[in-house]
Amino acid sequence: MFLAKTLLVAATLGSLALAAPGAADGTHTTPIRAERVALASGAQTPRVSSRARPLLRRIVRSLVRHGAPGALAVVRTPTRIRRAASGLANRHPRAGLRATDRFRVASVTKPFVATLVLQLVAEGKVRLNDTVEGRLPGLVPNGDAITIRELLDHTSGLFDYTNDEALVGAAIANPGREWAPRELVAVATSHPPLHPPGKGWSYSNTNYILLGLVIEAVTGTTLEHQLRERLFQPLALTRTSFPSGTQVEGRFVHGYIGPATLPVAPGTLLDMSAALSPSWGWAAGGILSNGDDVTRFFAALLGGRLLPRGLLSAMRTVAPGSEYGLGLMRTRTACGVAYGHLGDFTGYRSVVYARPNGRRVAVVMVNIDTTHVSWYELETAAETAYCSRV
C-alpha cells in the first residue's frame, strides 16, 4: 500500500501540473496577513505571502472536479503560510469557499484533548497509569483495569459508541438532539469490550469522551473552559471554538452528505452543517476551527511549546500493532514520517500531516462524505501538499 500510494502521489503531482485552471469554478486564494501573535515565546512569526503556490490551487481544484462542493488546503512552515480554496462553502445560496473559513474538524479534536490530559500529567494532577475507576468511579465496568494511557492510545478495548445502531438511528431521527457525555458512555458500555485492556488496539471515540470527563473531574471546570484557557487563547486560535449547539455565527463551511451515508437518490446532497449536534462528538470530535488555527496548533505542539520533551516523545510513541500514539496518528508518507490526525464529522473530512518537529504542517479539507471523494483521494491530496515545496 505504501509503494502504491507513493506512486500515486508522484502521478498526482504530474497530472496536476497538466490541469487547466478553472476560472469559473469558484477558486480563489486569499492574501496572507501577518500572524497576530507568535505561536509562543521564542516562536517565529510566519512571513506574509501574497498568494498560494499553483500546486495548492491545483490540489483543491482537483478535489472539486472529483465532486467535492468545496476544498481547502493550508501549508505552514516557520517562515510562511500558503493557502488555497476552491468550490463552494454553501450551495444554497451559493457562496464561494475561502481558505480561512471555519469547518468542523471532527477527530482532529483528539490531539487537542490529549494535549490537555498530558499538560495535567506534567502538572502532577493526573498520572498515565491512573485508572478510569479512580477518576470516574462507577462509570465504566472493569474501569479499575483501564488506564488513562489506554484511553489515549485506544488500547482500552471499549466499544465505540458511534457503532451502536440504535444510537445512530436516534441521531438520524433527531439530529439536533444534544447528547450528554455520560449518555454516550452508557451506550458504549452496554456492549461487551472488544478485547481486554492493553491486549489489543481498536479505535474508539468512547475513549476520548471519557478523557473529556476526566479533564472536567480533575479541573472542576468544563472541557470548553480548559480548551479555551490552555490552548485557544494562549496560541491566539481566534477562529477556534468548542460549540455545544448546531448554529454557527459568521462564515463557515457547510458540510454535505449523499448516497454514501444515507439512502438518498443519486445526485442528492444534503446539508448537514446546521442539523447534527456537535454534542454527538464532544471531546472526541466537537471542535470548530480553520486551516490557519489547526496548523498553528500542530506546529506549537510538535515544536515542543506545549508539553515537556518526555511527554511529547510519549505522545509520538505508537501503541503495539498500531500507528497511533497518545492522541496522534503516525503516517509514513513519500517524504518521511508525519504525525497528525484524520477528521470525519458528517459532511466534513480533513487530513492533517506534520513533521515530527512541527516545522511543516499541512491540512486539506473537503465538505463532502465519501459519495464523491474517497479517503484515498483525500489522503493523497494531503500527502501531495505536505511533501511539496510550497
C-alpha positions in Angstrom: 0.0 0.0 0.0 2.9 2.4 0.8 4.5 1.8 -2.6 1.2 2.2 -4.4 0.4 5.4 -2.6 3.9 6.8 -3.3 3.5 6.1 -7.0 0.0 7.7 -6.9 1.5 10.8 -5.2 4.1 11.1 -8.0 1.4 10.6 -10.6 -0.8 13.2 -9.0 1.9 15.7 -9.0 2.4 15.1 -12.7 -1.3 15.2 -13.6 -1.9 18.3 -11.5 0.8 20.1 -13.4 -1.2 19.5 -16.6 -4.5 20.6 -15.2 -6.0 23.6 -16.8 -7.0 26.4 -14.3 -10.8 26.8 -13.9 -11.6 30.5 -13.7 -15.3 29.8 -13.2 -15.0 27.1 -10.6 -15.1 29.3 -7.5 -11.4 29.0 -7.0 -9.7 31.9 -5.2 -6.8 32.4 -3.0 -6.7 34.9 -0.2 -3.9 37.3 0.8 -2.0 36.2 3.8 -1.9 38.6 6.8 0.9 38.5 9.3 0.1 36.3 12.3 -1.5 38.3 15.1 0.6 36.5 17.7 3.6 34.3 17.5 3.0 30.7 18.5 4.6 31.1 21.9 7.6 32.7 23.5 10.5 32.4 21.0 8.4 31.2 18.1 8.9 32.7 14.7 6.1 34.6 13.0 5.4 33.3 9.5 6.2 35.8 6.8 3.4 37.5 4.8 2.9 35.8 1.5 0.8 37.3 -1.3 -0.6 34.1 -2.9 -0.7 30.4 -2.8 1.6 28.4 -5.0 -0.1 26.9 -8.1 0.3 23.4 -6.8 -2.1 24.0 -3.8 -4.6 25.6 -6.2 -4.4 22.6 -8.5 -4.9 20.2 -5.5 -8.1 21.8 -4.3 -9.5 22.3 -7.8 -8.9 18.6 -8.5 -10.9 17.6 -5.4 -13.7 19.8 -6.5 -13.6 18.3 -10.0 -14.0 14.9 -8.4 -17.2 16.0 -6.7 -16.5 17.9 -3.5 -18.6 21.0 -3.2 -15.6 22.7 -1.9 -12.0 22.1 -0.7 -9.2 24.0 1.0 -5.5 23.4 1.7 -3.2 25.2 4.1 0.6 24.6 4.5 2.5 26.2 7.3 6.3 26.5 7.8 8.2 28.6 10.3 8.5 31.4 7.7 5.3 31.3 5.7 1.7 30.1 5.3 0.3 29.2 1.9 -3.5 28.8 1.4 -5.8 27.8 -1.4 -9.5 27.1 -1.8 -11.9 26.1 -4.5 -15.6 25.5 -4.9 -18.4 26.3 -2.6 -18.8 26.8 1.2 -22.5 26.8 0.7 -24.5 25.5 -2.2 -27.8 27.3 -1.4 -27.4 30.2 -1.5 -24.1 29.9 -3.4 -21.1 31.2 -1.5 -17.5 30.5 -2.5 -15.3 28.7 -0.1 -12.4 30.8 1.4 -9.2 29.2 2.7 -9.8 30.9 6.0 -13.3 29.7 6.5 -14.1 27.6 9.6 -15.2 23.9 9.5 -15.9 21.1 11.9 -12.5 19.4 12.4 -14.1 16.2 13.9 -11.5 13.8 15.3 -8.7 16.3 14.8 -10.2 17.4 18.2 -8.4 14.4 19.8 -4.9 15.8 19.7 -6.2 18.9 21.4 -7.8 16.8 24.2 -4.8 14.6 24.5 -2.6 17.7 25.0 -4.8 18.9 27.8 -4.5 15.5 29.5 -0.7 15.5 29.2 -0.5 19.0 30.5 -2.3 17.8 33.6 0.1 14.9 33.8 3.0 17.4 33.6 1.4 19.3 36.5 1.2 16.2 38.6 -2.6 16.3 38.6 -3.0 13.1 36.6 -0.9 10.0 36.0 -0.9 8.0 32.8 -1.3 4.9 35.0 -4.3 6.2 36.8 -7.4 4.1 36.3 -10.8 5.2 34.9 -12.4 3.9 38.1 -10.1 6.0 40.2 -11.0 9.2 38.2 -14.6 8.4 37.3 -15.9 6.0 39.9 -18.7 3.6 38.9 -18.9 4.8 35.3 -17.2 2.0 33.4 -17.4 -1.7 34.1 -13.9 -3.0 34.8 -12.8 0.6 35.0 -10.1 -0.3 37.5 -8.3 -2.3 34.8 -8.3 0.6 32.2 -5.7 3.3 32.5 -5.6 6.9 31.2 -2.8 5.8 28.8 -5.0 3.1 27.3 -7.7 5.7 26.7 -5.3 8.0 24.9 -3.8 5.3 22.6 -7.0 3.3 22.0 -5.9 0.1 23.7 -8.7 0.1 26.3 -10.9 -2.3 24.3 -14.0 -0.2 24.9 -16.8 -0.4 22.3 -17.1 2.7 20.1 -20.5 4.2 20.8 -20.7 5.6 17.2 -21.1 1.9 16.1 -24.3 1.4 18.1 -27.1 1.0 15.6 -29.8 2.3 17.9 -27.8 5.4 18.7 -27.2 6.1 15.1 -30.9 5.7 14.3 -31.8 8.0 17.1 -29.3 10.6 15.8 -30.8 10.4 12.3 -34.3 10.7 13.6 -33.5 13.7 15.8 -30.1 15.1 14.6 -30.4 18.3 16.7 -30.7 16.4 20.0 -27.9 17.3 22.5 -26.2 14.2 23.9 -24.7 14.2 27.4 -21.3 12.6 27.5 -22.4 10.1 30.1 -25.2 9.0 27.8 -22.7 8.2 25.2 -20.5 6.2 27.6 -23.6 4.3 28.8 -24.3 3.3 25.2 -20.7 2.1 24.8 -20.6 0.1 28.0 -23.9 -1.7 27.1 -21.7 -3.6 24.6 -19.0 -6.1 25.7 -15.4 -4.9 25.3 -13.6 -5.8 22.1 -10.6 -7.0 23.9 -9.0 -6.9 27.4 -7.4 -3.5 28.3 -3.9 -3.3 26.9 -4.2 -6.5 24.9 -5.1 -5.1 21.5 -5.8 -1.9 19.6 -9.2 -0.7 18.5 -10.0 2.9 17.6 -12.9 4.1 19.8 -14.4 7.5 20.2 -15.6 6.4 23.7 -12.0 6.7 24.9 -12.0 10.4 24.3 -15.4 11.0 25.7 -14.0 9.5 28.9 -10.9 11.7 28.7 -13.1 14.8 28.5 -14.9 13.7 31.6 -11.6 13.1 33.3 -10.4 16.6 32.5 -13.6 18.0 33.9 -13.4 15.9 37.1 -9.7 16.8 37.7 -10.0 20.6 37.0 -13.5 21.2 38.3 -14.3 23.2 35.2 -15.8 22.4 31.8 -13.8 21.0 28.9 -14.7 24.0 26.8 -13.1 26.3 29.5 -9.9 24.2 29.6 -9.5 24.2 25.8 -10.0 27.9 25.8 -7.7 28.8 28.7 -4.9 26.3 27.9 -4.9 26.2 24.1 -7.2 28.5 22.2 -6.3 31.8 23.9 -2.6 31.2 24.6 -2.0 30.3 20.9 -4.3 33.0 19.6 -6.5 30.5 17.9 -9.1 33.2 17.3 -11.1 31.1 14.8 -11.3 28.0 17.0 -14.2 27.2 19.4 -15.9 24.3 21.1 -19.6 25.0 20.4 -22.4 23.0 22.0 -25.2 23.9 19.6 -25.7 23.4 15.9 -25.8 27.2 15.0 -22.6 28.8 13.9 -22.2 32.6 13.7 -20.3 34.2 10.8 -18.7 32.5 7.8 -18.3 28.8 7.9 -18.2 25.8 5.6 -21.4 23.8 5.1 -21.0 20.0 5.2 -22.8 17.7 2.7 -23.6 14.0 2.6 -25.0 11.9 -0.2 -25.8 8.2 -1.0 -22.6 7.0 0.6 -24.0 8.0 4.0 -27.8 7.8 3.7 -30.2 6.0 1.2 -31.0 9.0 -0.9 -31.4 9.4 -4.7 -28.2 9.5 -6.8 -27.1 13.1 -7.2 -28.7 14.2 -3.9 -26.6 16.1 -1.4 -28.0 17.0 2.0 -26.6 20.0 4.0 -25.9 18.7 7.5 -24.0 21.7 8.8 -26.9 23.0 11.0 -28.5 19.6 11.6 -26.3 17.2 13.6 -25.5 18.4 17.1 -21.7 18.5 17.8 -22.5 17.0 21.2 -22.5 13.7 19.3 -18.7 14.1 19.1 -17.9 16.2 22.2 -14.4 15.5 23.3 -13.9 13.0 20.5 -14.8 15.5 17.7 -16.5 18.8 18.7 -14.0 21.5 17.7 -14.8 24.1 15.1 -11.7 25.7 13.5 -10.0 26.7 10.3 -6.8 25.7 8.5 -4.6 28.5 9.9 -5.5 27.7 13.5 -5.2 23.9 13.1 -1.7 24.2 11.5 -0.7 26.7 14.2 -1.7 24.2 17.0 0.2 21.3 15.5 3.3 23.5 14.9 3.2 24.5 18.5 2.6 21.0 19.8 5.2 19.1 17.8 7.6 22.1 18.1 7.7 21.4 21.9 6.0 24.5 23.0 3.0 22.9 24.8 4.5 19.8 26.6 7.7 18.7 28.2 10.0 16.8 25.9 9.4 13.4 27.6 5.6 13.7 27.3 5.8 14.8 23.7 8.0 11.8 23.0 5.4 9.6 24.6 2.7 11.2 22.5 4.6 10.2 19.3 5.2 6.7 20.5 2.6 4.4 18.9 0.9 1.5 20.6 2.0 -2.0 19.6 0.2 -3.2 16.4 -1.0 0.3 15.5 0.1 3.6 14.1 -1.5 5.6 16.9 0.3 7.3 19.9 -1.2 9.3 22.7 -3.7 11.3 20.5 -1.5 11.4 17.4 -1.6 9.3 14.2 1.7 8.3 12.6 1.7 8.1 8.8 4.6 7.1 6.5 4.5 9.4 3.6 6.6 9.7 0.4 8.7 12.3 2.1 9.1 10.7 5.5 7.1 10.1 8.7 4.3 12.5 9.6 2.2 12.9 12.7 -1.3 14.3 12.7 -4.9 13.1 12.6 -7.9 12.4 10.3 -11.2 14.2 10.9 -14.6 12.8 9.8 -17.8 14.6 11.0 -20.9 14.2 9.0 -20.3 16.3 5.9 -16.7 17.2 6.7 -13.5 15.3 6.2 -9.9 16.6 6.8 -6.4 15.3 7.0 -3.5 16.8 8.9 0.1 15.8 8.4 3.0 17.4 10.3 6.7 16.8 10.5 7.8 15.3 13.9 9.3 18.6 14.8 6.3 20.7 13.7 8.3 22.7 11.2 5.9 21.9 8.4 2.2 21.2 8.8 -0.4 20.7 6.0 -4.2 20.3 6.3 -6.6 19.5 3.5 -10.4 19.6 3.9 -13.4 18.7 1.7 -17.1 19.4 2.7 -18.4 16.0 1.4 -18.7 12.4 2.6 -17.2 9.6 0.5 -20.0 9.9 -2.0 -17.6 11.7 -4.4 -14.1 11.9 -2.9 -12.7 8.7 -1.4 -10.4 8.7 1.7 -7.6 7.5 -0.6 -8.0 10.6 -2.8 -8.2 12.9 0.2 -5.1 11.4 1.9 -3.2 11.5 -1.3 -4.1 15.2 -1.8 -2.9 15.9 1.8 0.3 14.0 1.2 1.0 15.9 -2.0 0.5 19.2 -0.2 2.7 18.0 2.7 5.5 16.8 0.6 5.5 19.6 -1.9 7.8 22.7 -1.6 5.2 25.4 -1.2 
